[in-house]
Amino acid sequence: MFQSHLFISGIVQGVSFRFFIKSNAKKLGLTGWVRNTEDEGVEAVFCGEKKKIEEMISLCRKGPFLAIVKHVGFDWEEPENFQDFTIR
């Protein structure tokens, strides 16, 4: 079990980015959460298989149709025990 904490910047609010992340995380069997940040970015935590998290990070670099992703930063963390994937 692995966990990654992401910070995504660019035009990522108001373009359904959080719903895009939640939908894809659930398809990949990941748990964790996603939320908007005060600096107009998006923050997310993914917990699950390393390969699936890496696939999710790649999806975040593209984002949904209207998003313009400028940067995706992430760190690996000690995994927490999330039951589901939620939007905060």
Buried (B, 14 or more C-beta within 10 A) or exposed (E): EBBBBBBBBBBBBEBBBBEBBBBBBEEBEBBBBBBBEEEEBBBBBBBBEEEBBBBBBEBBEEBBEEBEBEEBEBEEEEBEEBEEBBEE
